[in-house]
Structure formats: C-alpha cells, structure tokens
C-alpha cells in the first residue's frame, strides 16, 4: 500500500504550502499485486502445494521458500481456501 508524506514548501512568492509526496511502495505489496493480477487462484494454489514439498540444502533458501509459500497462502485467503482449491486441481 502506497502512503504519502506531507511537507511544507516555500513557494517563490514566499508563501508556505503543504504538498503530498507518495512514498515508495512496499516490495511485498508489489509482489502480491503482481501475483493477483497475473495468476488465477488455482495457479497460486498449485504453486503453493508444489512448494510444500520442496526442501533446500541451504537453510536460508529453505526459509525463503517457506516465506514465499506462506505469502501465496495469504494471497489465497488462508489455508482453508488453499485446501479447497487444491482439491479442485
């Protein structure tokens, strides 16, 4: 979610005015938006189910895979929705 910051700026005529400047969006919010825009719920469920069985030898990579799978489950609306969609695959 993009938020804004408010600043006071002095114009060339010396008058102070308030301006709003958008802050940078959160990268995770951008990723969630891309997933929702580009993939069907069934595709998201299929990826999440596939990742459930992936284990990496590198613990950092394994943690990232778990994080991404959790993100996908959140995008779907929770584990119950994942289970429902997975049954339909």
LINNOR-V164803 format. One record per run of one state. SS is the DSSP state (H for helix, E for strand, C for the rest). FROM is the first residue (numbers start at 0). TO is the last residue. Records with the same first field share a line. If there is no record, write none. Layout:
SS=FROM-TO ; FROM-TO
This chain:
C=0-2 ; 10-14 ; 22-25 ; 38-39 ; 51-57 ; 76-77 ; 88-88
E=3-9 ; 15-21
H=26-37 ; 40-50 ; 58-75 ; 78-87
